[in-house]
Amino acid sequence: MKAIIIGAGIVGACIADHLTSAGADVCVLERGTAGAGASGSSFGWINASFAETDAYFHLRQAAIHEFRHLCNRLDLSHTARWHGCLWWEDEGVAFERQFSQLTRRGYDARLVDAAEFARLEPAVANPPARAILGKAEGAAEGDLVALALLRRATGNGATLITGCKVQSLLRKGDHVIAVQTSLGTLRADHVICATGAWSEGFLGQSGISLPMDNKPGLILTTAPAAPVIRHCIMSPDIHFRQTPDGRFVLGEIFSGGFEGEDALALADDLITRLRARLPGSGDMRPETIKLGLRPVPADGLPVIGPVASVPGLSLAIMHSGITLAPLVGRLMADELLGMEPSPLLKDFRPDRLI
């Protein structure tokens, strides 16, 4: 099978890795730089803590296990950490509801009090009276994971073309047979769109309507510092974690839209919040500020698999791609290669929205 994958973020990279491992002829097209879209501007939290439906929870839970398997098969020690997460972003009834739901779903999570929190993370000031410890959770830099997978895929025979703009899908009748690009026409047996926040506009050019509700996001990374924390910390005013090389990754909390100077002001505020949470950690210097769009389908759930009304086309569009990509890559590749579709994907097919 000859497959074209549009998008070289973590989702497209995982699909390419699995397809090439199975012997498929794969070409990955990327209009910018590999890993530089949402994968490169994500907080990188790997979790199943928040899921609107039980089916989505089971998908995310399976994805955590798949990501751990990926780390065993491919050395990702430079980016992935599995030290768990401490969460107390909400309080009162909302906190109780969240913990109750996790317990009902059988999630690997438990309550910790202020004393245990202080033992787990002594550098964090003012430990909360209660927090939820998600023991199985982790974090990774999506762009670095994508690049590692693309290196393996190209080593197995895939072709990666960056700086290539895909202009439209070409059909014979209803069947997609090729893509029109800035470099010419490229034919394929199957086309997979892993186009993230760009999906609604791109598919619309080919007469396919996929409503999206993309969310703006800001991720700030500091210069390297001495190791201070182990867990992802999800507090009421800031999300933060520390990478294997010592950088802090900071995420804003539902700030809404921002642009220009508003984003810079928010970045300054995030550093102030981090210093308040880690008062003994010395000076924190911003190194990078990344603005981006989280790709979110209109109903908030992933869009995964073949488009029934457009043979030859599959979609892989979701948030959070960091958590889901390794599992989605394997399940989509299996299905494209003729294996039985996974029941995990039943509720996330494209045709519910298209």
Sine and cosine of phi, psi and omega as CSV:
sin_phi,cos_phi,sin_psi,cos_psi,sin_omega,cos_omega
0.00,0.00,0.69,-0.72,0.11,-0.99
-0.97,-0.22,0.87,-0.50,-0.04,-1.00
-0.87,-0.49,0.65,-0.76,0.17,-0.99
-0.94,-0.34,0.80,-0.60,0.07,-1.00
-0.94,-0.33,0.84,-0.54,0.02,-1.00
-0.99,-0.14,0.92,-0.39,-0.01,-1.00
0.90,-0.44,0.86,-0.51,-0.05,-1.00
-0.93,-0.38,0.61,0.79,0.18,-0.98
-0.99,0.11,-0.23,-0.97,-0.07,-1.00
-0.90,0.43,-0.55,0.83,-0.01,-1.00
-0.93,0.36,-0.79,0.61,0.03,-1.00
-0.87,0.50,-0.60,0.80,0.00,-1.00
-0.91,0.41,-0.65,0.76,0.02,-1.00
-0.91,0.41,-0.66,0.75,0.04,-1.00
-0.89,0.45,-0.71,0.71,0.01,-1.00
-0.87,0.49,-0.67,0.74,-0.02,-1.00
-0.87,0.49,-0.72,0.69,-0.03,-1.00
-0.94,0.34,-0.65,0.76,0.00,-1.00
-0.90,0.43,-0.70,0.71,-0.02,-1.00
-0.93,0.37,-0.56,0.83,0.04,-1.00
-0.88,0.47,-0.48,0.88,0.01,-1.00
-1.00,-0.02,0.06,1.00,0.09,-1.00
0.99,-0.11,0.11,0.99,0.01,-1.00
-0.96,0.29,0.41,-0.91,0.08,-1.00
-1.00,-0.01,0.93,-0.36,-0.18,-0.98
-0.85,-0.53,0.71,-0.71,0.15,-0.99
-0.82,-0.58,0.82,-0.57,0.01,-1.00
-0.96,-0.27,0.81,-0.59,-0.03,-1.00
-0.93,-0.36,0.72,-0.70,-0.02,-1.00
-0.66,-0.75,0.81,-0.59,-0.05,-1.00
-0.96,0.27,-0.38,0.93,0.02,-1.00
-0.89,-0.45,-0.82,-0.58,0.02,-1.00
-0.94,-0.33,0.65,-0.76,-0.02,-1.00
-0.82,0.57,0.76,-0.66,0.05,-1.00
0.98,0.20,0.07,1.00,-0.16,-0.99
-1.00,-0.06,-0.05,1.00,0.02,-1.00
-0.99,0.13,-0.73,-0.69,-0.01,-1.00
-0.87,0.50,-0.50,0.86,0.01,-1.00
-0.87,0.49,-0.53,0.85,-0.03,-1.00
-1.00,-0.03,-0.04,1.00,0.00,-1.00
-0.74,-0.67,0.61,0.79,0.00,-1.00
-0.95,-0.32,0.48,-0.88,0.09,-1.00
-0.92,0.39,-0.49,0.87,0.15,-0.99
1.00,0.07,0.27,0.96,-0.01,-1.00
-0.96,0.27,0.81,-0.58,0.02,-1.00
-0.98,-0.20,0.93,-0.36,-0.16,-0.99
-0.34,-0.94,0.24,-0.97,0.18,-0.98
-0.80,-0.60,0.42,0.91,-0.09,-1.00
-0.92,0.39,-0.56,0.83,-0.09,-1.00
-0.84,-0.54,0.90,-0.44,0.00,-1.00
-0.51,-0.86,0.79,-0.61,-0.09,-1.00
-0.92,0.38,-0.43,0.90,-0.05,-1.00
-0.72,-0.70,0.32,-0.95,0.07,-1.00
-0.90,0.44,-0.61,0.79,0.01,-1.00
-0.88,0.47,-0.64,0.77,0.02,-1.00
-0.93,0.37,-0.60,0.80,0.07,-1.00
-0.87,0.50,-0.73,0.69,-0.03,-1.00
-0.89,0.45,-0.60,0.80,0.07,-1.00
-0.89,0.45,-0.73,0.69,-0.02,-1.00
-0.93,0.37,-0.62,0.79,0.04,-1.00
-0.88,0.48,-0.72,0.70,0.05,-1.00
-0.89,0.45,-0.55,0.84,-0.02,-1.00
-0.92,0.39,-0.58,0.82,0.06,-1.00
-0.87,0.49,-0.73,0.68,0.01,-1.00
-0.88,0.47,-0.64,0.77,0.01,-1.00
-0.91,0.42,-0.63,0.78,0.01,-1.00
-0.90,0.43,-0.64,0.77,0.05,-1.00
-0.89,0.46,-0.65,0.76,0.05,-1.00
-0.88,0.47,-0.65,0.76,0.03,-1.00
-0.86,0.51,-0.68,0.73,0.00,-1.00
-0.90,0.44,-0.48,0.88,0.06,-1.00
-0.97,0.25,-0.51,0.86,-0.04,-1.00
-1.00,0.07,-0.46,0.89,-0.08,-1.00
-0.73,-0.69,0.78,-0.62,-0.06,-1.00
-0.93,0.37,0.96,-0.26,0.04,-1.00
-0.91,-0.42,0.41,0.91,-0.04,-1.00
-0.89,0.45,-0.34,0.94,0.02,-1.00
-0.97,0.25,-0.19,0.98,-0.05,-1.00
-0.70,-0.72,-0.59,0.80,-0.11,-0.99
-1.00,-0.04,0.67,-0.74,0.09,-1.00
-0.73,-0.68,0.58,-0.81,-0.06,-1.00
-0.81,-0.59,0.83,0.56,-0.06,-1.00
-0.99,-0.15,0.03,1.00,0.03,-1.00
1.00,0.02,-0.01,-1.00,-0.08,-1.00
-0.66,-0.75,0.62,-0.78,0.12,-0.99
-0.93,-0.38,0.87,-0.49,-0.15,-0.99
-0.82,-0.57,0.79,-0.61,0.19,-0.98
-0.49,-0.87,0.66,0.75,-0.04,-1.00
-0.88,0.48,-0.59,0.81,0.06,-1.00
-0.95,-0.32,0.30,-0.95,-0.01,-1.00
-0.74,-0.67,0.13,-0.99,0.11,-0.99
0.88,0.47,-0.72,-0.69,-0.07,-1.00
-0.87,0.49,-0.65,0.76,-0.02,-1.00
-0.90,0.44,-0.63,0.78,0.05,-1.00
-0.90,0.44,-0.73,0.68,0.00,-1.00
-0.87,0.49,-0.67,0.74,-0.01,-1.00
-0.90,0.44,-0.67,0.74,-0.01,-1.00
-0.90,0.44,-0.72,0.69,-0.03,-1.00
-0.93,0.38,-0.62,0.79,0.03,-1.00
-0.88,0.48,-0.67,0.75,-0.01,-1.00
-0.92,0.39,-0.66,0.75,0.04,-1.00
-0.89,0.47,-0.65,0.76,0.02,-1.00
-0.90,0.43,-0.71,0.71,0.01,-1.00
-0.87,0.50,-0.59,0.81,-0.04,-1.00
-0.99,0.12,-0.05,1.00,0.02,-1.00
0.97,0.26,0.47,0.88,-0.03,-1.00
-0.97,0.26,0.51,-0.86,0.00,-1.00
-0.98,0.18,0.98,0.20,-0.05,-1.00
-0.57,-0.82,0.51,-0.86,0.06,-1.00
-0.52,-0.86,0.26,-0.97,0.02,-1.00
-0.99,0.11,0.60,-0.80,0.17,-0.99
-0.81,-0.58,0.57,-0.82,0.04,-1.00
-1.00,-0.05,-0.03,-1.00,-0.10,-1.00
-0.89,0.45,-0.60,0.80,-0.03,-1.00
-0.92,0.39,-0.69,0.73,0.02,-1.00
-0.93,0.36,-0.62,0.79,0.06,-1.00
-0.83,0.55,-0.71,0.70,-0.03,-1.00
-0.90,0.43,-0.55,0.83,0.06,-1.00
-0.94,0.33,-0.62,0.79,-0.01,-1.00
-0.95,0.31,-0.64,0.77,-0.06,-1.00
-0.69,-0.72,0.97,0.25,-0.09,-1.00
-0.90,0.43,-0.34,0.94,-0.03,-1.00
-0.98,0.17,-0.27,0.96,-0.05,-1.00
-0.99,0.13,0.83,-0.56,-0.04,-1.00
-0.96,0.27,0.47,-0.88,0.12,-0.99
0.77,0.64,0.90,0.43,0.01,-1.00
-0.83,0.56,0.62,-0.78,0.00,-1.00
-0.94,0.33,0.39,-0.92,0.04,-1.00
-0.88,0.47,-0.55,0.83,0.04,-1.00
-0.58,-0.81,0.59,-0.81,0.15,-0.99
-0.58,-0.82,0.37,-0.93,0.07,-1.00
-0.98,-0.18,0.84,-0.55,0.06,-1.00
-1.00,-0.09,0.93,-0.37,0.11,-0.99
-1.00,-0.01,0.99,-0.13,-0.21,-0.98
-0.95,0.31,-0.49,0.87,-0.10,-1.00
-1.00,0.00,-0.03,1.00,-0.14,-0.99
-0.99,0.13,0.30,-0.95,-0.02,-1.00
-0.49,-0.87,-0.27,-0.96,0.01,-1.00
-0.40,-0.92,0.44,-0.90,0.03,-1.00
-0.37,-0.93,0.40,-0.92,0.11,-0.99
-1.00,0.08,0.91,-0.41,-0.10,-0.99
-0.88,0.48,-0.59,0.81,-0.02,-1.00
-0.93,0.38,-0.62,0.79,0.00,-1.00
-0.94,0.35,-0.61,0.79,0.07,-1.00
-0.90,0.43,-0.70,0.71,0.01,-1.00
-0.85,0.52,-0.71,0.70,-0.02,-1.00
-0.90,0.43,-0.63,0.77,0.02,-1.00
-0.90,0.45,-0.67,0.74,0.01,-1.00
-0.93,0.36,-0.62,0.79,0.03,-1.00
-0.92,0.39,-0.57,0.82,0.08,-1.00
-0.89,0.47,-0.67,0.74,0.01,-1.00
-0.93,0.36,-0.64,0.77,0.00,-1.00
-0.89,0.45,-0.71,0.71,0.01,-1.00
-0.93,0.38,-0.53,0.85,0.09,-1.00
-0.90,0.43,-0.43,0.90,0.03,-1.00
-1.00,-0.06,0.11,0.99,0.11,-0.99
0.90,-0.43,-0.10,0.99,0.03,-1.00
-0.93,0.36,0.40,-0.91,0.11,-0.99
-0.92,-0.38,0.77,-0.64,0.06,-1.00
-0.93,-0.38,0.84,-0.55,0.03,-1.00
-0.87,-0.49,0.91,-0.41,0.05,-1.00
-0.98,-0.21,0.29,-0.96,-0.05,-1.00
0.94,0.35,0.38,0.93,-0.05,-1.00
-0.92,-0.40,0.92,-0.40,0.00,-1.00
-1.00,0.02,0.83,-0.55,0.09,-1.00
-1.00,0.05,0.86,-0.50,-0.11,-0.99
-1.00,-0.02,-0.57,0.82,-0.01,-1.00
-0.21,-0.98,0.27,-0.96,0.15,-0.99
-1.00,-0.01,0.65,-0.76,0.03,-1.00
-0.95,-0.31,0.71,-0.71,-0.09,-1.00
-0.84,-0.55,0.43,-0.90,0.24,-0.97
-0.89,-0.45,0.97,-0.25,-0.24,-0.97
0.93,0.37,-0.78,-0.63,0.07,-1.00
-1.00,0.03,-0.24,0.97,-0.17,-0.99
-0.99,0.13,0.80,-0.60,0.09,-1.00
-0.96,0.28,0.80,-0.60,-0.04,-1.00
-0.85,-0.53,-0.21,0.98,-0.08,-1.00
-0.22,-0.97,0.14,-0.99,0.14,-0.99
-0.81,-0.59,0.62,-0.78,0.09,-1.00
-1.00,-0.07,0.83,-0.56,-0.06,-1.00
-0.81,-0.59,0.13,-0.99,0.07,-1.00
-0.91,0.41,-0.22,0.98,0.03,-1.00
-0.96,-0.27,0.08,1.00,0.00,-1.00
0.88,-0.47,-0.20,-0.98,-0.04,-1.00
-1.00,-0.03,0.76,-0.65,0.04,-1.00
-0.86,-0.52,0.82,-0.58,-0.05,-1.00
-1.00,-0.08,0.43,-0.90,0.00,-1.00
-0.37,-0.93,0.38,-0.93,0.15,-0.99
-0.97,0.23,-0.50,0.87,-0.01,-1.00
-0.48,-0.88,0.62,-0.78,0.03,-1.00
-0.89,-0.45,0.76,-0.66,0.02,-1.00
-0.90,-0.44,0.85,-0.52,0.04,-1.00
-1.00,-0.08,0.93,-0.36,0.13,-0.99
-0.90,-0.44,0.86,0.52,-0.26,-0.97
-0.99,-0.16,0.11,0.99,0.15,-0.99
0.82,0.58,-0.70,-0.72,-0.08,-1.00
-0.91,0.42,-0.27,0.96,-0.01,-1.00
-0.99,0.13,-0.10,1.00,-0.23,-0.97
-0.89,0.46,-0.70,0.71,-0.06,-1.00
-0.87,0.48,-0.72,0.69,-0.01,-1.00
-0.92,0.39,-0.69,0.73,-0.03,-1.00
-0.91,0.41,-0.76,0.65,-0.02,-1.00
-0.91,0.42,-0.56,0.83,0.03,-1.00
-0.87,0.49,-0.53,0.85,0.04,-1.00
-0.89,0.45,-0.39,0.92,0.01,-1.00
-0.96,-0.29,0.31,0.95,0.08,-1.00
0.97,0.22,0.35,0.94,0.01,-1.00
-0.92,-0.38,0.85,-0.53,-0.08,-1.00
-0.99,-0.13,0.91,-0.41,0.10,-1.00
-0.80,-0.60,0.98,-0.22,-0.02,-1.00
-0.94,0.34,0.70,-0.71,0.00,-1.00
-0.83,-0.55,0.43,-0.90,0.07,-1.00
-0.75,-0.66,0.87,0.49,-0.08,-1.00
-0.88,0.48,0.55,-0.84,-0.05,-1.00
-0.89,-0.46,0.72,-0.69,0.07,-1.00
-0.94,0.33,0.50,-0.86,0.03,-1.00
-0.56,-0.83,0.47,-0.88,0.07,-1.00
-0.78,-0.62,0.79,-0.61,0.07,-1.00
-0.84,-0.54,0.79,-0.61,0.02,-1.00
-0.92,-0.39,0.69,-0.72,0.06,-1.00
-0.86,-0.52,0.72,-0.69,0.00,-1.00
-1.00,-0.02,0.16,-0.99,0.17,-0.98
-0.92,0.39,0.38,-0.93,-0.02,-1.00
-0.86,0.52,0.57,-0.82,0.03,-1.00
-0.66,-0.75,0.18,-0.98,0.06,-1.00
-0.90,0.44,0.51,-0.86,0.03,-1.00
-0.85,0.53,0.76,-0.65,-0.06,-1.00
-0.79,-0.61,-0.70,0.72,-0.04,-1.00
-0.81,-0.59,0.34,-0.94,0.03,-1.00
-0.92,-0.38,-0.68,0.74,-0.10,-1.00
-0.99,0.14,0.33,-0.94,0.35,-0.94
-0.94,0.33,0.71,-0.71,-0.01,-1.00
-0.92,-0.39,0.87,-0.49,-0.04,-1.00
-0.88,-0.47,1.00,0.05,-0.07,-1.00
-0.99,-0.10,0.11,-0.99,-0.02,-1.00
-0.91,0.42,-0.34,0.94,-0.08,-1.00
-0.86,-0.50,-0.13,0.99,-0.01,-1.00
-0.28,-0.96,0.58,-0.81,0.20,-0.98
-0.98,-0.22,0.72,-0.70,0.07,-1.00
-0.45,-0.89,0.45,-0.89,0.04,-1.00
-0.46,-0.89,0.20,-0.98,0.03,-1.00
-0.86,-0.50,0.70,-0.71,-0.06,-1.00
-0.99,0.10,0.21,-0.98,0.03,-1.00
-0.85,0.53,-0.46,0.89,0.01,-1.00
-1.00,-0.05,0.15,0.99,0.13,-0.99
0.99,-0.12,-0.11,0.99,0.01,-1.00
-0.96,0.29,0.59,-0.81,0.16,-0.99
-1.00,-0.04,0.70,-0.71,0.10,-0.99
-0.95,-0.33,0.83,-0.57,-0.08,-1.00
-0.90,-0.44,0.70,-0.71,0.05,-1.00
-0.87,-0.50,0.64,-0.76,0.04,-1.00
-0.98,0.20,0.39,-0.92,-0.08,-1.00
-0.96,-0.29,0.98,-0.17,0.15,-0.99
0.70,0.71,0.79,0.62,-0.07,-1.00
-0.98,0.18,-0.21,0.98,-0.05,-1.00
0.99,0.15,-0.27,-0.96,-0.04,-1.00
-0.94,0.34,0.51,-0.86,0.07,-1.00
-0.38,-0.92,0.38,-0.93,0.07,-1.00
-0.31,-0.95,0.36,-0.93,0.07,-1.00
0.80,0.60,-0.79,-0.62,-0.09,-1.00
-0.90,0.45,-0.47,0.88,0.04,-1.00
-0.87,0.49,-0.64,0.77,0.01,-1.00
-0.92,0.40,-0.65,0.76,0.02,-1.00
-0.91,0.41,-0.63,0.78,0.05,-1.00
-0.91,0.42,-0.64,0.77,0.03,-1.00
-0.90,0.44,-0.64,0.77,0.03,-1.00
-0.88,0.48,-0.69,0.73,0.05,-1.00
-0.88,0.48,-0.64,0.77,0.00,-1.00
-0.91,0.40,-0.61,0.79,0.02,-1.00
-0.89,0.46,-0.65,0.76,0.04,-1.00
-0.89,0.45,-0.65,0.76,0.04,-1.00
-0.88,0.47,-0.68,0.74,0.02,-1.00
-0.90,0.43,-0.65,0.76,0.01,-1.00
-0.90,0.45,-0.69,0.73,0.01,-1.00
-0.88,0.48,-0.58,0.81,0.04,-1.00
-0.93,0.37,-0.58,0.81,0.01,-1.00
-0.97,0.24,-0.50,0.86,-0.03,-1.00
-0.82,-0.57,0.93,0.37,-0.16,-0.99
-0.91,0.41,-0.38,0.93,-0.05,-1.00
-0.99,-0.16,0.27,0.96,-0.13,-0.99
-0.99,-0.14,0.16,0.99,0.04,-1.00
0.98,0.21,-0.21,-0.98,-0.06,-1.00
-0.95,0.31,0.64,-0.77,0.06,-1.00
-0.92,-0.40,0.86,-0.50,-0.03,-1.00
-0.93,-0.37,0.83,-0.55,0.07,-1.00
-0.88,0.47,0.69,-0.72,0.05,-1.00
-0.95,-0.33,-0.73,0.69,0.05,-1.00
-0.69,-0.72,0.56,-0.83,0.12,-0.99
-0.83,-0.56,0.87,-0.49,-0.07,-1.00
-0.91,-0.40,0.84,-0.54,0.08,-1.00
-0.96,-0.28,0.66,-0.75,-0.01,-1.00
-0.30,-0.95,-0.03,-1.00,0.06,-1.00
-0.90,-0.44,0.76,-0.64,0.14,-0.99
-0.98,0.18,0.82,-0.57,-0.01,-1.00
-0.98,0.22,0.92,-0.38,-0.06,-1.00
-0.79,-0.61,0.93,-0.36,0.13,-0.99
-0.84,0.55,0.39,-0.92,-0.21,-0.98
-0.84,0.55,-0.55,0.84,0.00,-1.00
-1.00,-0.06,0.13,0.99,0.06,-1.00
0.99,0.12,-0.07,1.00,-0.08,-1.00
-0.95,-0.32,0.40,-0.92,-0.03,-1.00
-0.89,0.45,0.42,-0.91,0.10,-0.99
-0.88,-0.47,0.94,-0.34,-0.19,-0.98
-0.68,-0.74,0.84,-0.55,0.17,-0.99
0.88,-0.48,-0.12,-0.99,-0.08,-1.00
-0.94,0.33,0.52,-0.85,0.10,-1.00
-1.00,-0.04,0.92,-0.39,-0.12,-0.99
-0.87,0.50,-0.59,0.81,-0.06,-1.00
-0.99,0.13,-0.14,0.99,-0.02,-1.00
-0.74,-0.67,0.99,0.16,0.00,-1.00
-0.82,0.57,0.60,-0.80,0.00,-1.00
1.00,-0.01,0.05,1.00,-0.03,-1.00
-0.80,-0.60,0.75,-0.67,0.15,-0.99
-0.80,-0.60,0.44,-0.90,0.00,-1.00
-0.86,-0.52,0.55,-0.83,0.08,-1.00
-0.61,-0.79,1.00,0.08,-0.16,-0.99
-0.74,-0.67,0.81,-0.58,-0.16,-0.99
-0.19,-0.98,0.31,-0.95,0.31,-0.95
-0.72,-0.69,0.82,-0.57,0.21,0.98
-0.98,-0.21,0.86,-0.52,0.04,-1.00
-0.90,0.43,-0.51,0.86,-0.02,-1.00
-0.87,0.49,-0.76,0.65,0.00,-1.00
-0.92,0.40,-0.72,0.69,-0.23,-0.97
-1.00,0.08,-0.39,0.92,-0.23,-0.97
-0.83,0.56,-0.75,0.66,-0.05,-1.00
-0.86,0.50,-0.66,0.76,0.02,-1.00
-0.94,0.34,-0.73,0.68,-0.01,-1.00
-0.87,0.49,-0.64,0.77,0.03,-1.00
-0.85,0.52,-0.70,0.71,-0.01,-1.00
-0.94,0.35,-0.72,0.70,-0.06,-1.00
-0.92,0.40,-0.63,0.78,0.03,-1.00
-0.93,0.38,-0.68,0.74,0.01,-1.00
-0.88,0.47,-0.70,0.72,0.02,-1.00
-0.85,0.53,-0.71,0.71,-0.04,-1.00
-0.91,0.40,-0.67,0.74,0.00,-1.00
-0.90,0.43,-0.46,0.89,-0.01,-1.00
-1.00,-0.02,0.16,0.99,0.16,-0.99
0.99,-0.15,0.10,1.00,0.02,-1.00
-0.99,0.16,0.27,-0.96,-0.01,-1.00
-0.89,0.45,0.76,-0.65,0.01,-1.00
-0.86,0.51,0.61,-0.79,0.01,-1.00
-0.96,0.29,0.70,-0.72,0.09,-1.00
-0.90,0.44,-0.32,0.95,0.04,-1.00
-0.88,0.47,-0.41,0.91,-0.08,-1.00
-1.00,-0.07,-0.03,1.00,-0.16,-0.99
-0.83,0.56,-0.66,0.75,-0.08,-1.00
-1.00,0.08,0.05,1.00,-0.15,-0.99
-0.83,-0.55,0.39,0.92,-0.01,-1.00
-0.95,0.30,0.51,-0.86,-0.06,-1.00
-0.87,0.49,-0.51,0.86,-0.18,-0.98
-0.94,0.33,-0.15,0.99,0.11,-0.99
-0.94,0.35,-0.37,0.93,-0.03,-1.00
-0.91,-0.40,-0.43,0.90,-0.09,-1.00
-1.00,0.02,0.00,0.00,0.00,0.00
